[in-house]
Amino acid sequence: MNVSELIRKFEQLFGQKPRVFRAPGRVNLIGEHTDYNEGFVMPAAIGFSTHVAIAARSDRKLIIHSQEFPGPLEFDVDHLPQQRTGSWCDYIIGVAIVLHQNGISLRGANLLVHGEVPIGAGLSSSASVEVASALAFLSLNDAHLSLPEVAKLCRRAENEFVGARVGIMDQFVSCMGKARHAFLLDCRSLKYEFAPIPSGVSMVVCNTMVKHDLATGAYNQRRAECEEGVRYFARWDPKVRALRDVSFDLLERHESDLSPTIRKRCNHVIRENHRTLDAAEALSAGDLARVGELMRGSHNSLRDLYEVSCRELDVMVDSAQGLRGFIGGRMMGGGFGGCTINLVHTEHADHFAQEIAERYRKATGIAPQIYLCTAEDGARELS
């Protein structure tokens, strides 16, 4: 559905002309499970987006329609739910509540949401819904917040209302992406620098089509394990407030005193931060072979140290090896299913997609979904 069709659908539903806002999903080339450890990530916004069309109402109702989910859903903006409902609209309601808490008055509104970002694939469909909704709500009052501030508020909505303890990366890249670029983001300071993706290089996302049940619980468990590691290292160096503060020297001197599990988690995060910094430098220098090596090292670490991979992800990563045009690849996202991200020379991308899909299907009996992506700009108004 293009923007004109979305506007026509909105006019049919509500008899009003809307404003339309777009926010993209994202891939993360490297830097996994480092964002909530105040470390470094290297994401890129992609062409799959969520669109939110909005127009004010004269009453205090909030009416939400979706092109992908049953509805409509109706709320009173003066009595919004104080706890998540378990519905997809929690991401929108959470954003409305956080905006209100930050002094943005809410108005009654009609919303029509159209999502292109595959759900449950690790491409940040939730962040794209949050960011597009935040821009839409702000437009009703002609309120202005910087995009980094929008990202922070959307993260709060997902942390506090939805209950997912995500880091800042997803919302930030949805706001701040740049076409034909990835960017190195410091998740503590939110300072960033763009790294150009060389022309002739495509991002190929391979969806394993599985998501194992323990994903959510294991994510929160990994966060708790990292926090335990921080408390330990802070005993030796009071300046340590996150694993990004732990040097290799401090790790090597004291890691033997950690439990085997905590030692592995800390090793992954500390070394992944360094891999991410190295990858950004290599990408900017056009050293694609080095970027590929670092991506493979990231996957091995996620599999062996952070223990968030699964058979299907490992099969997908292994299936890419030796294919024409392949530069590097790894699992992406929280783990236990979802997608891999691959850098592939564009001239071979279509053949790569066909071959990896066939290799994966033969090994698992599952037909994957393959997405060819380019790095795109971040959130903005379209209408």
N, C-alpha and C positions, 0 to 999 in steps of 0.2 A: 504494500500500500504506500503510494507516494503522498506527499504533503497535500496536494490538491484533493486527493481522494479522502484523506483524513478530515480535511476541512468540510468537504461536502457531507460526509457522514455525521460530523458534529452538527452541522446546520440542520440535517434531517432529524436528529435526536432532540435538539434543544432550541432550534429556531433562532440561533445566534451565530455571529461570526466570531471565531476564537482567535487567540494568539497561540502559536505553536512553538514548543521548545524541544530541542533534541539534545540527548546526552549519550555518548557512546559507551559500549563495553570496552574491555581491554584484554590484552595479553601481557604476560610478564616474561621477558626474555631470560632473565636470571635474577636471583635474589628472592628465594622462597622461604617463608616463615621467618624473615628478617624484619618485616615492617613493624610487627608488634613488639619486637625487641629493640626498637628505635635505631634500626640499622639502615642498610642501603638496598634499593630495588632498582630495576631497570625495565619499566613497563612501556607500553605504547598503546594509545587509543586505536580502536579499529572501526571499520565501517558499519558494523552491526550496532544499532542504536535503539533506545527507547524514545518515543515521541509522546509528548503530553500536550493536548489541546485544552485550553481553558478559557472560560468567560465568567464574569461575575454574575451572581444572582441577586435579586432584590431582597431575599429572605436570608435566613441563617443556615440554610441547608447546604450540605456538601454531597453532591451526587456524582458518583464515579462509575463510568462505563469502561469496559475493557474489550478490545478486539479478540483477546485470547482467553479470557476467563468469564464464567457466568456472572450475571449482574442484572440490573444495576445495584450498587451498594449506596445506602443513604445514611448520612450522619448529621448530627447537629453540631455546628462548630463550637458552640458554647458548652457542649457536654460530650467531647470526644472520649473514646475509650481510654482508660488509664492503664490498661494492660493489653498486651498483644492479643489479637483475636485468633491467630493461627491462619489467617487468610493472607493472600498475596498483597492485599491493600495495606497491611501493617507497615510496609515501607513508606507508603504515602502518608498514612496517619501519623506515623512516628515523626516524619519530617515536619508536618503541620504543628505538632505539639512542641517540638524543639524550637521552631521559629517563633511560636507564641511565647515560649519561655525566654526568648532573647529579644522581646520587645516588639516583634512584628505582629501587628493586629491581624486577625484572620477575618475574612469575609466569606459569605456564602458563595459557592462556585459550582459550576458544572465542569467536569473533567472527562475527557476521552483519552484513554491510554492505548498506545499500540507499541508492542515490543518486538524487535527483531533479534535481540540477543538470545541465543539458545539458553534455556533455563537448565541449571544443574550441570553445566559444562565447564564451569570454572572461568567463564568469560565476564563475570561481574555483572550479571543482569540486575542484581539488587542495587548496586551502586548507580547504574544508569537510570533506574526508576527513581531513586532518591534525588539525584542531581536534577533531572528534568523536572520533577515535581517541585523541588525547591525553587527553581527559576520561575516556574509557572506561578506558584503562590506569591512570590515576591513581586511579580508583575502586576498583581491585582491592586497593590498599594503604591506602585511605582517606587518600591523600596530598592535600595541598591546595597549589595554586599560584594566585596571582592570575591573572585572565584576561589581562592584559597580558604576564605572564611566560609563560603558555601560548603566546601569539601569537609571542613571540620564539623559543621553542624550536621551534615548528612551522616558522618561517621558516628556522631553522638546518637542520632536517631537509631542507627542499627545496633549500637552498643547497648543503649539504655532502654529503648522501647522494644525492638525486635529481640534483643538478648543475645546477639552474636558478637563475640569479642573480637571483631575485626580490627586490623590496623588502618592507617590512613591511606594506603596506596590506592585502593580501588576508586574511592571518591575523588582523590586528587588527580589521578590520570584522566578520569572522566571529565573533570573540569578543565584541565590544563594541557591536554594532548596537542601535538603538533603534527601536521601531515608530513610524511616521509621521515619522521624522526622517532626514535625512542628517547627516553631521558633518564638520567641518573638522578634519583631522588633520595635525599637525606630525610628519613622519616622522623627524625627528631627536630631538626631546624626547619624543615620543608624547603630548604634551598635545593635548587635543581639546575642541571645543565643538560642541554639537548645533545644527543649523539645521532648524527645522520645515519640512516640506514642506506647503504650504497644502492644506487640505481642498479636494477638487474637482480635484486634480492627480494624474494617474497617470504611472507610468513605463512606457514601452512599449519593449521590447527587440526589435530586428529582427535576426534571424540570417541573414546572407548565404548560409549553407550552403557557404561556400568557406573553405579555409585553405591558402594557398600555401606551398610547400615551404621557402622561404627564411626563414620566420618565426623559427625558433629561432636560427639563425645570425645573422640581422640584429639580433635583440634583444641578443645578447651583443656584437655589433659596435657597436651604439649605446652600450652601456655603456662600452666601451673608448674610443669617441670623446669621450664626456663626461669621462672620466678624463683624457684628453689635454688637454681644455680647462681642467680644474681645474689641472693642472700648469703650464699657461701662465699663467693668471691669478694663481697663487700666487707667481710671480716678481715681480709688481707689488704684491701685497698678501699677506704671509705668513699673514694670518688666513683666507684662502680655503682651505677644506678640502673644499668641495663647491660645485656650481654655485649652490646656494641662497644662497651668501655673496657672489656677484658682483652688484654694484649696476649699475643702468643706466649710471651715469656711468663705472664701470670698463669696462663692456662697450663703450660708445661710444668711449672713448679708445683702446682697444687691439684692437678686433675686426678692424681692417683688416690686422693682422699675422697673423691666423689664416688657415689654409687655408680655401677656400670651404666645404668640407664641415664642418669643425669649427665654423666661424662659424655655420652654419645650425643645427647641433645645439645650440650654446650659446644662441643666440637663442630657440629654441623653449622650452627648459627655463626660462630666466630669465623670459621673458614669460608662460609658462604658470603659473608660481608666482604672479605678480601677478594673472592672470586668475582663479585659484582663490580667492585672498583676496577679490577683488572680488565673485565669484559668491556666496561664503558671506554676505557682507554684504548683497548684493541679495536673496538668498533669505530671509534673516531679516527683511528689510524688506518682503517681499512684492512686490518689483519683478521680476515674472516676465519682462517684456520685456527687461530688462537681463540677466537670467540667460540668456535665449535668445540674445542677441547674443554673450555671452561663450562659449557653447557652440559657436556657429558659428565664432567666431574660433579656438577651440581646434582644431576640425577642420581649418580652413584651414592652421593652423600645422603640425599633424601631417602633412598632405598635402604641403606645400610646403617646410617647413624640416626636419622630422624624417624625412620621406620614408618613412612606414610605412603609408600608406594603399594602396589598390588600386582598380581600376576598380569592382569590386562595392560596396565601401564608399562610394565617391563617388556611385555611382548611388543607393544607399539613402539617403544624406544628402540628395541633390538631390530624391529622390522625395517627401520629407516636405514640401517647400516648398509653401506655399499650401493645404495641407489644413486643413480646419476643425478648430479646437481645438489646432493645433500651436503650441507655445511655443518649442522649440529642440531641436536634436539634434546628434550628432557620432559619429564612430567611437569605439570604446571598446576598451581592452585593448592587447595588444602590437602588433597591426596585421596587415596582409597577409591580411585576412579576419576572420571572426568577426562581431561584432555592432555595431550602433549603439544608442545610448541616446537616447530621446526623452522630453521632458516634454510631456504632452498634457492638456488639460482633460478630466476624467473623462467628462463627458456626451458627448464626441465620440470617446472612446478606441476603442470597438468599430468605428465607421465608419472611423476613422484606420487601424486595423489592416487592415481589408479593402482600403482604397484603396491604402495603401503597398505591400501585398503584390502587388496587381494591377499597379501601376506598375512595381515591380521585376521581376516576372515577364515583363512585356512587353519591358522593356529588356534583360534578360539571358537569358531562357529558363529561369531557375532559380526554383523555388517556394521562397520563404523560410519560415522559422518565426517566428511573432510571439508574444511573451510579454507579457501584461499583468501588471505587478508592483506590489506595494506594499512600502513599507519596513517591515521586521519586526525583532523582537528578535534578539539574538545567541545564541550557543551556551548550551545548558543541558541538564540531565537531564530526561527526559520521564516516566520510569517511577518 
